[in-house]
Structure formats: structure tokens, C-alpha cells
Amino acid sequence: MSQEILGLQYHSGDKPLDETEIATNPFIQFEKWFKEAVKSEADKANALVLSTATKDGKPSARVVLLKGVEHESFVFYTNYDSRKGKELIENPFAAMTFFWSSIEKQVRIEGKVEKVSPSESDEYFKRRAKGSQAGAWISPQSSVIPGREMLEQKHHNFIIEHENKEIQRPLFWGGFAVIPSRIEFWQGRASRLHDRILYTFENDNWKIERLAP
């Protein structure tokens, strides 16, 4: 298997990322790239790797979906009692990584994490499909379960019980907002000479620097 991995080659294009052409605000730059990603891979443009850590620094990562860019923060939703939820509550810092292979772009975000307001979580929960609302209620996310049948039966029963009822958001489920202090934009280039532009928030302003690939 190692030989197969060594044989894989990543071939980059040569589209530049130049300091003279980027936005002074990283959220404007992100919006520009995100719109480009949606055109190229609409069904997964908002997928990202969320990295968290325990209080003593043990990391974990998983793919989640971006659900908003609001108040200069990046928002996603989850079960607060899940592994990532517990880690974010005890160690409120996280990293997000977007990689859009079709356009050879990557965005890395690091920052402090806060829960969004209950009203924001309520508003988003109402927009979810009923099956997803039920899933939020019945799944003890990240806990060991005896099998899938139990989960499907609980989901089925919940849907029947709430057939003609509005499903309210469970208090153990809601949104987190990542408030960035660093945002890096990576553009794939030939010969591994990739372009990397870093925004760092210092003294209420965004500083822009180029990093070596």
C-alpha cells in the first residue's frame, strides 16, 4: 500500500494569488472564494474539517457543514453533548479547514469559539427537515449504542409521535460560532510553490502577510 501512496501525484495548476488583488478583509475574500467553490462543487462547498482539542491538548477532527458567516464569525450546529461539543465547551478554541480540490483552493481558520444565541439556534432548527429535527432529539451523539436498529426505531417512533406537531429545538443542541484570529488562503501552484496569504487580527485590524509554501 505504501508504494501505491507514493505513486500518487498531485498536479497543480498555476492560478496566482497575489497580494495586490485580494480583499483587505478576509471575510470578503472568503465570500469570493466560497462563491467560486459553490459554482464548482455546490453539493459540498460548505463541508469543512473542524479540529478541536481537550483541555489537556488532545486533538480530534471531523467533517461538519458551515451554516452561516455572521457577525464576522463562522457558524455550525451540533449536539452540545457530543465529543466536539464537550471539547469546545471546556476548551473554546477551534480550527476549520476548507479544501476545494476542483479549484485548488484551501482556507484555514483559527479562533475562539462561542455558542450562538438560543434564538439563532431556534431559527435554524425550524428550517431543518423534520427527519433531521427528529435525529437531533433521538441520537445520543458520540455515545456507544447497541446497534443501528435501535436508532432507527427511536427515530420512527419520534416521527409518529410528532406527526402533526411542531418539533422544538432540544436545549442540548445548537450553534457554535468560530471567531477567527487567523485566516489563511492557499492557492495551489506548480512545483509545490503554492501561494499562501495569511490574515492575522491584531489591534482591531487585519494584517496581511505572505507565507512560504
N, C-alpha and C positions, 0 to 999 in steps of 0.2 A: 504493500500500500504506500509506503514511503516513496518508492520510485514513481508511482502514479502521481503523487502530490508534487514531487519535484518536477515532473514533466508538464505541469500546468503552467501556462504563461498568461500574464495579464498584459494586454496590448492597449495602451492609452492612445487617445487622440492628441491633438495639440492645440486645443482651445485655451487661450490665455485667461488668466485672472489678474488684472492689472490694477494697481492702487489708484490710478487716475480715473478709473471707470466705475469703481464701487461706490456705494452709498456711504455717507458719513455715519449713518445709524444702522446697526446690524439688523434691526427688525425690518427695515425697508429692504435691505439686501436679502434677508431670508424670504420675505414675501416674493421677491423677484424670482429667486431660485425655486421656491415651492410651486409657483405657478408654472414654471418650466417643467418641473417634475410631474405635476398633475397632467400636463399635456402628453407626457411620455409614458407614464405608468400610473394612471388615475386610480386604479384599484388598490394601490399600496403606497402611494406617495406620502401618506401620513403615518406609516409604520416607522418606529424608531426603537433602538435598543436603549432601555432605561437601566442605568447602573446605580446601585445603592450599596450601602455598607452598614454593618452592625456598629454599635458604639465602640467596639474594640477593633474596628477596621477590617473585618472580614467581608469581602465584596460578593455581590451576586448581580446577575444581569438577566434581562428578559425583554422580549419584544412587546411593546404596547402601542396604542394608537393615539396620536395627537388629536385633541378635540377642540383646541382653541389657542389663539395667540391674543391674549387680553392683558391690558394694563402692563405692557412690556414684560410679559411672562408667558411661559408655555404650559398649557393645561392638559391633563389627562385624568381619567377617572378609574377608580379601583375599589376593592374591598379594603377598608382600613385595617381589618384583622388578618389580611393576607401577609405573606412574608415581606413583600415590598412595603406594604402599608406600615407594618410594625417597625421595619428598619427606618423608614422615613420619619416616623414619629420620634424614635429615640435618637436618630442621627439625621437631622433635617437638611441634608445636602445630597445632591444627585448630579449625575451626568447623563446627557442624552446624546445619542449618535444617530444621525440620519445618513443613509447611503443610497444614492440613486444611481445604480450602475448604468442605466440607459443613457444618462447624460454625464456620467463620470464626475459626479459631484458628491461631496460629503460635508456635513455640518456637525460640529461638536460643540455641545453646550454644557457649561458647568455653572452651578449656582446653588443658592439657598432655596429651600422648599417650604411652602406654607399651604395649609388647607384653603381651598376656596370657600366662599361664604355658603352657608346652608341654602340660601335662596338660589345661588348659581347652580348648586348640585341638584336642587329640586327641579329647576328649569330644564337642565339637561336630561335628567331621569325621565321626565314626562315625554321627551322626544324619542326615547328608546322604544324599540318594538316590544310588544307585550311579552314575547318569549324571552327577550333579554332582561326585561324587568323581573320576570319570574326567576331567571337564572341568578340574578343578583341576590335574591332572597334565599334561595334554597341551597346555594353552593357554599360550603364552609371553606372558602378558597385557601389553598396551600395545606389543608389538613389531610391526613390519611383517611381514605374511605374504603369500605369493603369491596366495592365494585361499581361499574357504570350503571347497572340495573337499578340500584338504589337511588342514584342521582336522577335517572330518567323517570322513575316512579314518583319521586317527590316533585319533580317539575310538572309532570302530568297532573298530579293531584292539585297542585297550586293553581295551575291554569283553570281547571274545572271549578275550583272554589272561588275564583275571581273572574268568572266568565263575564259577568255583567257589572263588574266593579272596577273602579279606578285603583290602580296599584300605586301606593305611596312609596317614596324612597325609604329604604331601611337606613336607620341612623348610622349603621356601621359601614355605609357605602357612600362615596362621594369623590370630590375632585381634589387634586393637588396642583399647585402652580409652582413651576421652577422659575425662579427669578435670577437670571444669569449675571455672573460677574465676568465670564469669559465666553466668547463665541468665536469659533474658528471655521473659516470657509476653505475647503480643499478642492482644488480642481486638478484632475488627472492630466498629466503631461507626458510626453515621450521621454524615454531614457530614465524614467523614475525621477525626473526633475520637476516634480509636481509643484504647483503654486499653493501656498498656504498663507492666508491672511488672517491675522488674529486681532479681534476687538477685545480690549480689556476696559472694564468700567472703573475709572479712577477719578476722584474729586468731582463727581457728578457729571463726568464726560466720558465718551468712548475714545480710547486711544487706539490707533491702528498701526500695526507692525507686520512686517513680513517675516515668516519663519522659514528656516532651511527645510527642504523636503526629507 
